[in-house]
Amino acid sequence: MVEQAVIDVIEAAEAQALAGADPLQLAMTHALCAAGIGWGDATDVAIAARARLADVDSRRG
């Protein structure tokens, strides 16, 4: 179910059905919600993960 949630978001992003949205954050949030985490908490986790990913990218670059 979690895997399908991520695939759904990726397919929607490829079809450009997510105009103006951040596909990575949506994929994380959608998968976390599918795993049973509430929308608010899933959003907080996705935002924190996105910040950590940006931090790692800035160190590489």
All heavy atoms as TSV, in Angstrom:
chain	resi	resn	atom	element	x	y	z
A	1	MET	N	N	0.814	-1.182	0.000
A	1	MET	CA	C	0.000	0.000	0.000
A	1	MET	C	C	0.868	1.260	0.000
A	1	MET	O	O	0.579	2.206	-0.728
A	1	MET	CB	C	-0.910	-0.016	1.220
A	1	MET	CG	C	-1.974	1.020	1.186
A	1	MET	SD	S	-3.298	0.523	2.285
A	1	MET	CE	C	-3.544	1.985	3.181
A	2	VAL	N	N	1.924	1.254	0.799
A	2	VAL	CA	C	2.830	2.403	0.841
A	2	VAL	C	C	3.539	2.562	-0.492
A	2	VAL	O	O	3.642	3.666	-1.033
A	2	VAL	CB	C	3.847	2.256	2.000
A	2	VAL	CG1	C	4.893	3.341	1.950
A	2	VAL	CG2	C	3.128	2.274	3.339
A	3	GLU	N	N	4.006	1.443	-1.034
A	3	GLU	CA	C	4.692	1.485	-2.325
A	3	GLU	C	C	3.752	2.032	-3.410
A	3	GLU	O	O	4.148	2.864	-4.226
A	3	GLU	CB	C	5.177	0.089	-2.707
A	3	GLU	CG	C	5.909	0.053	-4.026
A	3	GLU	CD	C	6.365	-1.355	-4.388
A	3	GLU	OE1	O	5.990	-2.327	-3.706
A	3	GLU	OE2	O	7.104	-1.472	-5.375
A	4	GLN	N	N	2.518	1.604	-3.416
A	4	GLN	CA	C	1.560	2.077	-4.416
A	4	GLN	C	C	1.289	3.565	-4.240
A	4	GLN	O	O	1.121	4.291	-5.226
A	4	GLN	CB	C	0.246	1.292	-4.332
A	4	GLN	CG	C	-0.708	1.637	-5.450
A	4	GLN	CD	C	-0.122	1.344	-6.833
A	4	GLN	OE1	O	0.378	0.252	-7.076
A	4	GLN	NE2	N	-0.204	2.303	-7.733
A	5	ALA	N	N	1.272	4.049	-3.015
A	5	ALA	CA	C	1.064	5.472	-2.773
A	5	ALA	C	C	2.171	6.298	-3.413
A	5	ALA	O	O	1.911	7.327	-4.045
A	5	ALA	CB	C	0.999	5.743	-1.267
A	6	VAL	N	N	3.408	5.847	-3.261
A	6	VAL	CA	C	4.536	6.554	-3.864
A	6	VAL	C	C	4.456	6.478	-5.390
A	6	VAL	O	O	4.655	7.480	-6.082
A	6	VAL	CB	C	5.874	5.987	-3.349
A	6	VAL	CG1	C	7.050	6.604	-4.094
A	6	VAL	CG2	C	6.004	6.222	-1.854
A	7	ILE	N	N	4.148	5.318	-5.914
A	7	ILE	CA	C	4.035	5.160	-7.366
A	7	ILE	C	C	2.949	6.069	-7.924
A	7	ILE	O	O	3.134	6.704	-8.963
A	7	ILE	CB	C	3.778	3.678	-7.730
A	7	ILE	CG1	C	5.022	2.857	-7.434
A	7	ILE	CG2	C	3.354	3.527	-9.186
A	7	ILE	CD1	C	4.829	1.362	-7.495
A	8	ASP	N	N	1.833	6.170	-7.228
A	8	ASP	CA	C	0.740	7.051	-7.680
A	8	ASP	C	C	1.198	8.500	-7.796
A	8	ASP	O	O	0.888	9.186	-8.773
A	8	ASP	CB	C	-0.454	6.973	-6.734
A	8	ASP	CG	C	-1.176	5.648	-6.810
A	8	ASP	OD1	O	-0.961	4.881	-7.771
A	8	ASP	OD2	O	-1.974	5.376	-5.882
A	9	VAL	N	N	1.949	8.970	-6.807
A	9	VAL	CA	C	2.425	10.357	-6.837
A	9	VAL	C	C	3.438	10.547	-7.963
A	9	VAL	O	O	3.399	11.547	-8.684
A	9	VAL	CB	C	3.021	10.772	-5.475
A	9	VAL	CG1	C	3.692	12.134	-5.559
A	9	VAL	CG2	C	1.939	10.785	-4.411
A	10	ILE	N	N	4.330	9.607	-8.137
A	10	ILE	CA	C	5.331	9.713	-9.199
A	10	ILE	C	C	4.654	9.725	-10.566
A	10	ILE	O	O	4.995	10.530	-11.432
A	10	ILE	CB	C	6.370	8.572	-9.093
A	10	ILE	CG1	C	7.218	8.767	-7.838
A	10	ILE	CG2	C	7.237	8.504	-10.340
A	10	ILE	CD1	C	8.072	7.586	-7.474
A	11	GLU	N	N	3.676	8.857	-10.756
A	11	GLU	CA	C	2.960	8.825	-12.031
A	11	GLU	C	C	2.200	10.133	-12.266
A	11	GLU	O	O	2.169	10.642	-13.388
A	11	GLU	CB	C	2.013	7.632	-12.079
A	11	GLU	CG	C	2.732	6.312	-12.257
A	11	GLU	CD	C	1.807	5.112	-12.215
A	11	GLU	OE1	O	0.621	5.257	-11.846
A	11	GLU	OE2	O	2.286	4.021	-12.543
A	12	ALA	N	N	1.598	10.691	-11.232
A	12	ALA	CA	C	0.885	11.961	-11.375
A	12	ALA	C	C	1.856	13.082	-11.717
A	12	ALA	O	O	1.551	13.953	-12.534
A	12	ALA	CB	C	0.119	12.284	-10.095
A	13	ALA	N	N	3.038	13.047	-11.116
A	13	ALA	CA	C	4.046	14.071	-11.412
A	13	ALA	C	C	4.507	13.964	-12.859
A	13	ALA	O	O	4.667	14.977	-13.541
A	13	ALA	CB	C	5.234	13.937	-10.463
A	14	GLU	N	N	4.709	12.750	-13.323
A	14	GLU	CA	C	5.120	12.540	-14.708
A	14	GLU	C	C	4.044	13.001	-15.687
A	14	GLU	O	O	4.340	13.484	-16.767
A	14	GLU	CB	C	5.453	11.069	-14.959
A	14	GLU	CG	C	6.753	10.638	-14.329
A	14	GLU	CD	C	7.049	9.165	-14.549
A	14	GLU	OE1	O	6.183	8.429	-15.085
A	14	GLU	OE2	O	8.148	8.737	-14.182
A	15	ALA	N	N	2.787	12.857	-15.288
A	15	ALA	CA	C	1.673	13.275	-16.138
A	15	ALA	C	C	1.394	14.772	-15.981
A	15	ALA	O	O	0.461	15.289	-16.560
A	15	ALA	CB	C	0.425	12.478	-15.789
A	16	GLN	N	N	2.212	15.433	-15.177
A	16	GLN	CA	C	2.100	16.867	-14.909
A	16	GLN	C	C	0.743	17.224	-14.306
A	16	GLN	O	O	0.210	18.305	-14.550
A	16	GLN	CB	C	2.404	17.678	-16.160
A	16	GLN	CG	C	3.811	17.448	-16.652
A	16	GLN	CD	C	4.130	18.212	-17.916
A	16	GLN	OE1	O	3.275	18.832	-18.524
A	16	GLN	NE2	N	5.383	18.180	-18.307
A	17	ALA	N	N	0.190	16.305	-13.534
A	17	ALA	CA	C	-1.090	16.530	-12.875
A	17	ALA	C	C	-0.915	17.242	-11.533
A	17	ALA	O	O	-1.885	17.512	-10.858
A	17	ALA	CB	C	-1.815	15.205	-12.672
A	18	LEU	N	N	0.325	17.511	-11.161
A	18	LEU	CA	C	0.603	18.137	-9.871
A	18	LEU	C	C	1.176	19.533	-10.058
A	18	LEU	O	O	2.159	19.900	-9.431
A	18	LEU	CB	C	1.592	17.273	-9.067
A	18	LEU	CG	C	1.154	15.843	-8.786
A	18	LEU	CD1	C	2.282	15.059	-8.129
A	18	LEU	CD2	C	-0.075	15.829	-7.892
A	19	ALA	N	N	0.585	20.314	-10.886
A	19	ALA	CA	C	1.093	21.648	-11.208
A	19	ALA	C	C	1.360	22.455	-9.938
A	19	ALA	O	O	0.496	22.602	-9.090
A	19	ALA	CB	C	0.105	22.381	-12.096
A	20	GLY	N	N	2.586	22.931	-9.816
A	20	GLY	CA	C	2.966	23.771	-8.694
A	20	GLY	C	C	3.266	23.024	-7.407
A	20	GLY	O	O	3.642	23.625	-6.414
A	21	ALA	N	N	3.106	21.724	-7.388
A	21	ALA	CA	C	3.355	20.947	-6.173
A	21	ALA	C	C	4.775	20.404	-6.176
A	21	ALA	O	O	5.409	20.296	-7.213
A	21	ALA	CB	C	2.364	19.795	-6.086
A	22	ASP	N	N	5.265	20.064	-5.003
A	22	ASP	CA	C	6.578	19.467	-4.846
A	22	ASP	C	C	6.403	17.949	-4.853
A	22	ASP	O	O	5.961	17.375	-3.849
A	22	ASP	CB	C	7.205	19.938	-3.536
A	22	ASP	CG	C	8.556	19.330	-3.260
A	22	ASP	OD1	O	9.022	18.481	-4.041
A	22	ASP	OD2	O	9.160	19.719	-2.244
A	23	PRO	N	N	6.721	17.285	-5.957
A	23	PRO	CA	C	6.476	15.837	-6.045
A	23	PRO	C	C	7.185	15.022	-4.967
A	23	PRO	O	O	6.618	14.054	-4.464
A	23	PRO	CB	C	6.988	15.460	-7.431
A	23	PRO	CG	C	7.001	16.727	-8.209
A	23	PRO	CD	C	7.246	17.823	-7.213
A	24	LEU	N	N	8.394	15.407	-4.591
A	24	LEU	CA	C	9.113	14.651	-3.560
A	24	LEU	C	C	8.384	14.737	-2.226
A	24	LEU	O	O	8.174	13.730	-1.554
A	24	LEU	CB	C	10.550	15.155	-3.422
A	24	LEU	CG	C	11.389	14.465	-2.353
A	24	LEU	CD1	C	11.476	12.964	-2.599
A	24	LEU	CD2	C	12.777	15.078	-2.297
A	25	GLN	N	N	7.993	15.939	-1.843
A	25	GLN	CA	C	7.281	16.091	-0.574
A	25	GLN	C	C	5.935	15.370	-0.615
A	25	GLN	O	O	5.541	14.723	0.349
A	25	GLN	CB	C	7.074	17.560	-0.216
A	25	GLN	CG	C	6.428	17.696	1.156
A	25	GLN	CD	C	6.483	19.082	1.709
A	25	GLN	OE1	O	7.336	19.859	1.353
A	25	GLN	NE2	N	5.562	19.390	2.585
A	26	LEU	N	N	5.239	15.463	-1.744
A	26	LEU	CA	C	3.963	14.753	-1.862
A	26	LEU	C	C	4.150	13.248	-1.775
A	26	LEU	O	O	3.347	12.558	-1.154
A	26	LEU	CB	C	3.277	15.118	-3.176
A	26	LEU	CG	C	2.566	16.463	-3.199
A	26	LEU	CD1	C	2.050	16.753	-4.598
A	26	LEU	CD2	C	1.432	16.507	-2.196
A	27	ALA	N	N	5.205	12.731	-2.395
A	27	ALA	CA	C	5.467	11.288	-2.335
A	27	ALA	C	C	5.721	10.851	-0.899
A	27	ALA	O	O	5.184	9.837	-0.449
A	27	ALA	CB	C	6.653	10.923	-3.216
A	28	MET	N	N	6.514	11.630	-0.181
A	28	MET	CA	C	6.792	11.285	1.219
A	28	MET	C	C	5.526	11.362	2.059
A	28	MET	O	O	5.216	10.440	2.829
A	28	MET	CB	C	7.862	12.214	1.798
A	28	MET	CG	C	9.250	11.961	1.267
A	28	MET	SD	S	10.510	12.936	2.110
A	28	MET	CE	C	10.303	14.530	1.348
A	29	THR	N	N	4.779	12.447	1.917
A	29	THR	CA	C	3.573	12.646	2.723
A	29	THR	C	C	2.522	11.590	2.403
A	29	THR	O	O	1.918	11.010	3.308
A	29	THR	CB	C	3.006	14.061	2.491
A	29	THR	OG1	O	4.023	15.011	2.774
A	29	THR	CG2	C	1.822	14.338	3.374
A	30	HIS	N	N	2.333	11.317	1.128
A	30	HIS	CA	C	1.334	10.337	0.702
A	30	HIS	C	C	1.678	8.954	1.248
A	30	HIS	O	O	0.799	8.241	1.750
A	30	HIS	CB	C	1.284	10.340	-0.829
A	30	HIS	CG	C	0.043	9.774	-1.406
A	30	HIS	ND1	N	-1.190	10.365	-1.294
A	30	HIS	CD2	C	-0.151	8.640	-2.140
A	30	HIS	CE1	C	-2.088	9.632	-1.926
A	30	HIS	NE2	N	-1.489	8.588	-2.443
A	31	ALA	N	N	2.949	8.579	1.164
A	31	ALA	CA	C	3.374	7.266	1.664
A	31	ALA	C	C	3.218	7.172	3.182
A	31	ALA	O	O	2.768	6.147	3.707
A	31	ALA	CB	C	4.816	6.994	1.270
A	32	LEU	N	N	3.576	8.235	3.887
A	32	LEU	CA	C	3.430	8.225	5.347
A	32	LEU	C	C	1.962	8.120	5.755
A	32	LEU	O	O	1.620	7.416	6.709
A	32	LEU	CB	C	4.079	9.472	5.948
A	32	LEU	CG	C	5.606	9.507	5.881
A	32	LEU	CD1	C	6.129	10.901	6.213
A	32	LEU	CD2	C	6.211	8.471	6.814
A	33	CYS	N	N	1.097	8.808	5.030
A	33	CYS	CA	C	-0.340	8.718	5.316
A	33	CYS	C	C	-0.854	7.305	5.045
A	33	CYS	O	O	-1.667	6.781	5.812
A	33	CYS	CB	C	-1.121	9.741	4.494
A	33	CYS	SG	S	-0.914	11.437	5.073
A	34	ALA	N	N	-0.375	6.696	3.970
A	34	ALA	CA	C	-0.776	5.328	3.659
A	34	ALA	C	C	-0.315	4.364	4.751
A	34	ALA	O	O	-0.958	3.342	4.996
A	34	ALA	CB	C	-0.215	4.900	2.308
A	35	ALA	N	N	0.782	4.718	5.426
A	35	ALA	CA	C	1.302	3.879	6.510
A	35	ALA	C	C	0.568	4.123	7.828
A	35	ALA	O	O	0.837	3.470	8.819
A	35	ALA	CB	C	2.793	4.136	6.698
A	36	GLY	N	N	-0.362	5.092	7.819
A	36	GLY	CA	C	-1.176	5.312	9.013
A	36	GLY	C	C	-0.842	6.551	9.810
A	36	GLY	O	O	-1.420	6.777	10.868
A	37	ILE	N	N	0.088	7.353	9.349
A	37	ILE	CA	C	0.440	8.592	10.056
A	37	ILE	C	C	-0.527	9.678	9.602
A	37	ILE	O	O	-0.840	9.782	8.425
A	37	ILE	CB	C	1.897	8.992	9.760
A	37	ILE	CG1	C	2.830	7.919	10.315
A	37	ILE	CG2	C	2.229	10.354	10.336
A	37	ILE	CD1	C	4.280	8.115	9.974
A	38	GLY	N	N	-0.990	10.494	10.530
A	38	GLY	CA	C	-1.910	11.570	10.200
A	38	GLY	C	C	-1.282	12.590	9.262
A	38	GLY	O	O	-0.062	12.753	9.216
A	39	TRP	N	N	-2.151	13.300	8.508
A	39	TRP	CA	C	-1.682	14.240	7.491
A	39	TRP	C	C	-0.752	15.301	8.079
A	39	TRP	O	O	0.292	15.596	7.515
A	39	TRP	CB	C	-2.879	14.897	6.811
A	39	TRP	CG	C	-2.479	15.861	5.757
A	39	TRP	CD1	C	-2.511	17.224	5.844
A	39	TRP	CD2	C	-1.934	15.564	4.477
A	39	TRP	NE1	N	-2.034	17.789	4.683
A	39	TRP	CE2	C	-1.670	16.788	3.822
A	39	TRP	CE3	C	-1.643	14.391	3.808
A	39	TRP	CZ2	C	-1.142	16.852	2.545
A	39	TRP	CZ3	C	-1.121	14.468	2.529
A	39	TRP	CH2	C	-0.875	15.685	1.918
A	40	GLY	N	N	-1.111	15.880	9.218
A	40	GLY	CA	C	-0.287	16.927	9.821
A	40	GLY	C	C	1.091	16.424	10.211
A	40	GLY	O	O	2.102	17.063	9.918
A	41	ASP	N	N	1.127	15.271	10.879
A	41	ASP	CA	C	2.414	14.694	11.272
A	41	ASP	C	C	3.226	14.270	10.052
A	41	ASP	O	O	4.446	14.458	10.016
A	41	ASP	CB	C	2.213	13.491	12.195
A	41	ASP	CG	C	1.696	13.886	13.573
A	41	ASP	OD1	O	1.918	15.051	13.985
A	41	ASP	OD2	O	1.072	13.038	14.226
A	42	ALA	N	N	2.558	13.710	9.051
A	42	ALA	CA	C	3.262	13.301	7.827
A	42	ALA	C	C	3.878	14.513	7.133
A	42	ALA	O	O	5.006	14.447	6.641
A	42	ALA	CB	C	2.305	12.580	6.885
A	43	THR	N	N	3.154	15.624	7.111
A	43	THR	CA	C	3.676	16.844	6.505
A	43	THR	C	C	4.898	17.343	7.263
A	43	THR	O	O	5.906	17.715	6.654
A	43	THR	CB	C	2.587	17.931	6.449
A	43	THR	OG1	O	1.498	17.435	5.663
A	43	THR	CG2	C	3.111	19.215	5.838
A	44	ASP	N	N	4.825	17.322	8.596
A	44	ASP	CA	C	5.975	17.751	9.411
A	44	ASP	C	C	7.196	16.878	9.141
A	44	ASP	O	O	8.314	17.388	8.990
A	44	ASP	CB	C	5.623	17.701	10.903
A	44	ASP	CG	C	4.602	18.740	11.306
A	44	ASP	OD1	O	4.385	19.716	10.543
A	44	ASP	OD2	O	4.012	18.585	12.402
A	45	VAL	N	N	6.997	15.568	9.069
A	45	VAL	CA	C	8.103	14.643	8.794
A	45	VAL	C	C	8.677	14.903	7.402
A	45	VAL	O	O	9.899	14.947	7.213
A	45	VAL	CB	C	7.645	13.170	8.933
A	45	VAL	CG1	C	8.712	12.209	8.410
A	45	VAL	CG2	C	7.314	12.857	10.378
A	46	ALA	N	N	7.808	15.094	6.422
A	46	ALA	CA	C	8.268	15.333	5.051
A	46	ALA	C	C	9.057	16.634	4.952
A	46	ALA	O	O	10.093	16.692	4.278
A	46	ALA	CB	C	7.084	15.354	4.090
A	47	ILE	N	N	8.602	17.666	5.632
A	47	ILE	CA	C	9.319	18.951	5.621
A	47	ILE	C	C	10.689	18.796	6.271
A	47	ILE	O	O	11.698	19.287	5.755
A	47	ILE	CB	C	8.481	20.051	6.308
A	47	ILE	CG1	C	7.278	20.402	5.426
A	47	ILE	CG2	C	9.324	21.284	6.594
A	47	ILE	CD1	C	6.244	21.284	6.105
A	48	ALA	N	N	10.743	18.091	7.393
A	48	ALA	CA	C	12.022	17.868	8.076
A	48	ALA	C	C	12.966	17.029	7.209
A	48	ALA	O	O	14.165	17.317	7.122
A	48	ALA	CB	C	11.791	17.185	9.423
A	49	ALA	N	N	12.429	16.011	6.557
A	49	ALA	CA	C	13.254	15.174	5.676
A	49	ALA	C	C	13.772	15.987	4.502
A	49	ALA	O	O	14.934	15.853	4.112
A	49	ALA	CB	C	12.452	13.975	5.178
A	50	ARG	N	N	12.921	16.835	3.942
A	50	ARG	CA	C	13.324	17.689	2.818
A	50	ARG	C	C	14.460	18.621	3.241
A	50	ARG	O	O	15.415	18.825	2.489
A	50	ARG	CB	C	12.107	18.490	2.356
A	50	ARG	CG	C	12.299	19.152	1.056
A	50	ARG	CD	C	12.182	18.096	-0.042
A	50	ARG	NE	N	11.753	18.725	-1.266
A	50	ARG	CZ	C	12.427	18.640	-2.395
A	50	ARG	NH1	N	13.522	17.929	-2.467
A	50	ARG	NH2	N	12.001	19.225	-3.462
A	51	ALA	N	N	14.373	19.166	4.457
A	51	ALA	CA	C	15.432	20.050	4.968
A	51	ALA	C	C	16.738	19.283	5.133
A	51	ALA	O	O	17.812	19.786	4.790
A	51	ALA	CB	C	14.997	20.681	6.282
A	52	ARG	N	N	16.652	18.059	5.658
A	52	ARG	CA	C	17.867	17.246	5.805
A	52	ARG	C	C	18.468	16.914	4.451
A	52	ARG	O	O	19.686	16.927	4.287
A	52	ARG	CB	C	17.562	15.961	6.596
A	52	ARG	CG	C	17.368	16.223	8.078
A	52	ARG	CD	C	17.386	14.933	8.879
A	52	ARG	NE	N	16.378	13.978	8.468
A	52	ARG	CZ	C	15.140	13.912	8.946
A	52	ARG	NH1	N	14.735	14.775	9.848
A	52	ARG	NH2	N	14.308	12.984	8.516
A	53	LEU	N	N	17.636	16.599	3.476
A	53	LEU	CA	C	18.131	16.312	2.131
A	53	LEU	C	C	18.820	17.542	1.522
A	53	LEU	O	O	19.858	17.418	0.890
A	53	LEU	CB	C	16.997	15.848	1.221
A	53	LEU	CG	C	16.436	14.465	1.502
A	53	LEU	CD1	C	15.162	14.240	0.684
A	53	LEU	CD2	C	17.456	13.389	1.220
A	54	ALA	N	N	18.245	18.711	1.728
A	54	ALA	CA	C	18.841	19.950	1.216
A	54	ALA	C	C	20.187	20.197	1.883
A	54	ALA	O	O	21.125	20.645	1.242
A	54	ALA	CB	C	17.892	21.125	1.443
A	55	ASP	N	N	20.288	19.887	3.178
A	55	ASP	CA	C	21.526	20.073	3.914
A	55	ASP	C	C	22.624	19.149	3.358
A	55	ASP	O	O	23.762	19.575	3.145
A	55	ASP	CB	C	21.316	19.817	5.399
A	55	ASP	CG	C	22.545	20.127	6.226
A	55	ASP	OD1	O	23.166	21.191	6.011
A	55	ASP	OD2	O	22.892	19.301	7.097
A	56	VAL	N	N	22.260	17.899	3.096
A	56	VAL	CA	C	23.225	16.944	2.535
A	56	VAL	C	C	23.664	17.417	1.153
A	56	VAL	O	O	24.860	17.391	0.817
A	56	VAL	CB	C	22.604	15.531	2.466
A	56	VAL	CG1	C	23.463	14.597	1.639
A	56	VAL	CG2	C	22.395	14.970	3.854
A	57	ASP	N	N	22.722	17.880	0.338
A	57	ASP	CA	C	23.054	18.372	-0.995
A	57	ASP	C	C	23.987	19.561	-0.950
A	57	ASP	O	O	24.896	19.672	-1.755
A	57	ASP	CB	C	21.785	18.745	-1.777
A	57	ASP	CG	C	20.993	17.528	-2.233
A	57	ASP	OD1	O	21.562	16.419	-2.221
A	57	ASP	OD2	O	19.814	17.700	-2.597
A	58	SER	N	N	23.773	20.458	0.020
A	58	SER	CA	C	24.623	21.651	0.111
A	58	SER	C	C	26.039	21.288	0.536
A	58	SER	O	O	27.005	21.958	0.155
A	58	SER	CB	C	24.018	22.676	1.072
A	58	SER	OG	O	24.077	22.214	2.410
A	59	ARG	N	N	26.197	20.230	1.293
A	59	ARG	CA	C	27.533	19.784	1.713
A	59	ARG	C	C	28.294	19.155	0.550
A	59	ARG	O	O	29.521	19.212	0.506
A	59	ARG	CB	C	27.431	18.769	2.831
A	59	ARG	CG	C	26.974	19.364	4.130
A	59	ARG	CD	C	26.983	18.330	5.202
A	59	ARG	NE	N	26.088	18.696	6.270
A	59	ARG	CZ	C	25.772	17.916	7.268
A	59	ARG	NH1	N	26.275	16.692	7.333
A	59	ARG	NH2	N	24.959	18.314	8.202
A	60	ARG	N	N	27.571	18.564	-0.374
A	60	ARG	CA	C	28.200	17.914	-1.522
A	60	ARG	C	C	28.669	18.926	-2.548
A	60	ARG	O	O	29.580	18.670	-3.306
A	60	ARG	CB	C	27.224	16.974	-2.207
A	60	ARG	CG	C	26.923	15.749	-1.434
A	60	ARG	CD	C	26.016	14.856	-2.225
A	60	ARG	NE	N	25.564	13.743	-1.411
A	60	ARG	CZ	C	24.522	13.006	-1.698
A	60	ARG	NH1	N	23.826	13.237	-2.773
A	60	ARG	NH2	N	24.186	12.020	-0.910
A	61	GLY	N	N	27.948	20.043	-2.587
A	61	GLY	CA	C	28.099	20.880	-3.694
A	61	GLY	C	C	28.896	22.003	-3.880
A	61	GLY	O	O	29.311	22.493	-4.794
